[in-house]
Amino acid sequence: MLLALATTIMGLYIFFKTKSKHVVGNTLTKARRNHRYTSVAVSIFTVMFTLSGAIHAFEKVRVPTNNPKLMTASFSTDSLVLNWQQLAQTVAKPISNVQLVKIEGVNYWQVFTASEKPTKPQRKDAMKDKVVPPPNAVYVHASTYQILPQGELVYAKYLARYYSMQPLDKITAIDTITKFAGEYGFINKRLPVFKVQYAHNNAERYYVETSTGALAAIINDIDLVDGYSFSILHKHHFLDAGGKALRDFSTMFWAAAQIAMVAIGLWYWQKKYFRK
């Protein structure tokens, strides 16, 4: 990536330091001149691709991906009896799914309720909106069937403590994330999640998914350079307003333009030096 970036910068330097020949009636010179100006436009995206790719590659070397990704817990089946009728009465909503979670050594039924029917027409372009409803699970004590107040927040903090190995009093802020935006982009895949922030390690943020107990991402202020450069320069998220189709077309078109620019340049070069 650095080699390609250096080559592009050298090519731009030569372009601005030299002038192309203008010979009337010479089709090869005219074609070379057109290629020269077209390449300048394409090289802007070459710089974008190679710069963001190099930053992303070095960031992967700097931060090894050896962090735990999924909460693990064990449960004794002898002490677990699911009283479905009592659980339904406690939740008082249609239940769509139930699973077990452990919070600070205590077992809870994590109960997901059926979503209510939307009152407004829903957009069909989900890939463009990238928005989901906020987490709606209810946490019911496995023995007493008492609802845990603010269960989602409590579990999110517990997951952040599990992955960060930092005490709860070190948390400075917690937010619900229901849309891919800013530092938490589409590359992270998981929604909805909770953003749990700490003051240490360049304001490190842990994004945790309570529905699975998974660690979705760890981001700090240094990581923003990689995240934003890859999102904007490499994946063309500056075109988000036009939708995913436009963004995908832009990345494919300009990537293909890199190949075409090199191939055509080599063809002109061999015509000049090997035509005899």
N, C-alpha and C positions, 0 to 999 in steps of 0.2 A: 504493500500500500504506500509506504514511504517512497519507494523507487518510482512508482507511477505518479505520485504527487510531485516529486522533484522533476520528473520528465515533463510534466504538464507546465510547471512554473517556468522551466527553461524554454519550452516552446512559446509561451506567452511573452517571455523576455525577448526572444528572437523576433517575434512578430512585431513588437513595438519598436525594436531597434533597426529593423530592415524594411525595405519597401519591395513589393512584388513587381515583377517586370510587366510591362504593358506593351505587347507587340500586336499591332493590328493584323488580323488574319491568321494568327497562330492559334489554332484551337487548343493545342496542348498547354500553352502558356495561359490561355484564358481559363481552361479547366483547373489548372493548378492554382490560379488566383482565386477562383470560386471556392475551391477546397480549402484554401488558406483562411478565407473569411468564415466559411461554415464551421471550420474546426475551432475557431475562437469561441463561437456560441456553444459548441458541444463541450469545449474544455472547461467551461464554467461548471458544468455538471460533473466533469471528471474530477475537478478539485473537490466538489461536494462529496462525491462517492468515496474518493480515496482518503480525504481528511477524516471523515466520520468513521470510515472503516479502520483506519490506523488507530484512532482514539479508542474505538471499541475493542480492538485486538489487545492493545496495551492494558486496557482496563481489566480484561479477562485474566491477564497475567498478574496484574497487581492484586486482584481480589480473587483468590481461589474459591471455586464454588463447592466448598466442603461443609456448608452449614446444613443442619438438619432441616428437612422439608415437611415432615409430617409428624403430628403428635401421636405418641404411642401410649397406650394405657392398658392395664389388665383388670379384669373384673371376676369376682368370685360368683359363680352362678348359684351357689347355695343360698346366698343372701339376697338374691334378686328374684322378686315375684312381681310380674306386671299385672296390676289390677286395672284392666282396660276401662271398666265402667267408672271407677273412681278417677282415673286419669282424664277421661272425657268430661266428667262433671267439673273437674278442677279447671280445665282449659276453657270449657264452654264455647268451643268453636269447632267446626269440622276439621278433623285431623288428617293430614296427608302423609305424614311420615314420622317415625319415632326412632331415635337411636340413643345410645348411652354415651355420656361424657363424664369425665372426672375433673372436678374443680377443687383444688386444695385438699385432695384426698377424699372428697365426698362425692358419691355417685348421684348423678342427675339424669332424668329422662329429658332429652332434648327433643321437644315436640314442635313439629312444623305444621302450621295450619294452612288450610286451603285458601288460596288467594281469592279476594272478592272480585266480582265481575267489574270490569272497568266502566266508569261512567262516561268516558270520552272515547271517541274513536282512536285506536292505536295506530301509530305509524308503521308502515310495512318495511321500511328500510332500517332494520335493527342494526346492521353493520355500520350505518351512518350515525345513528343515535348513540349506540353503545351504552344505553342506560338500563338499569334494572331496579326493581323495588328494593328498599332497604331490608336488612335482615329482620325476620319476624318470628324467630323461634322463641318458645316459652320453655323455661328451665324448671322442671318439677323435681323436688327431692324424691329420690328413689324409695325412701321408706315412709316418710311422713306425708308425701304428696302436697307439700307446701311449695308455692311458686317462689322462685328466687327473684327478688326485686332487681330490676335492670339487669336481667340475666345475660343478655347479649354483651353489655359493656363489661360485666364481671368476667365472663368467659374470655373476651378479647384481651383484657388485661392479663389474665392468667396465661393465655397463649403467648403473649409478648414476653412475659416473665420467663416462661419455659424456654423460649428460643434465645432471648437475650441474656438470660442468667443474671438479670438485674432486679433489685427489689422493686416492689410496686410504688414506693414513694419517690422513685427516680423518674416516673412518668410525668412529663410536663403537659401533654395534651393528647386527646384521643378524638378522632373524627370518623364518621361513617362515609365510605367512598362507594358511590353507586354508578359512577361513570368513568370511563377511560379518559383522562385529561391530565395535562401538566406532566409532572414527574412520573405519575402512574399511568403509563400508556397501554395500548392494546397488546404489546409484547408480553405483558404479565398475565394475560388470559383470564384471571379469576375476578369475579364480581358476584355479589357485593363483598367488600372487605372492610376491616377497620384499620385506620392509620394510627398507630401508637408511637408517640414521639418522645425521645429522651434528649437531655441537654448535652450528654457526653458524645465523643467521637463525631464531631462536626454535625451536631443535631441529628443523630441517627434516627431513622423512622423504620418501624417494623409494620408491614402490611400482613394482617392475619385474616384468614377465612374461617369464620366460626362454624359454618355448615359442615366443614370437613376437618377442621383443626389444622389446616395446612398453613405453612409460611409462604405467602405469595411473593414477597420481595423485601429486601433490606436496602434502604437508600439513605445516603447522607449528602451533605452539601457538595462534597467532591464528586460524587456520582452523577450530579446533575449535568455536568459538562458532557459526560458520555451519553446520558439519557436524552438530553435535548439535541445534541449534535446528531445522534443516530436517528432520532425521530424526525427531525426537520430536514437534515441534509441527505440522509440515506434513504429514508422511507417516505419522504415528501409529504409529511403531515401538514405542511403549510397550505396544502390543497384540501384540507378536511372539509371546508365549506362546500366543496363540490361533490363530496361523497367518496366512497371507497373505490368505485369504478374509475373515476377520474384520477385518483391517486395511484392506483395500480397501473393505469395506462401510462401515466407520466413516468413512473419508475421503469416500466418495460421499454418504453420508447427511447428514453435517454440512455438506458443500458445498451440497447441495440445500436444506438448512435455511436457509442464508444467503439464497438466492433467495426461498424461501417467506416468510421473515421480512420482507424488503423489500417483496415484492409485496403481502402482506396488510396491511402497515403503510400503504402507499400507498392501498390500497383503503379502509381505515378513514378515512384522512385526507381523501380526496375525498368520502366520504359525509358527513363533518362539515362541510366547507367549501363543498361544491357541491350539497348536497341541495336548496337553495332554487332 
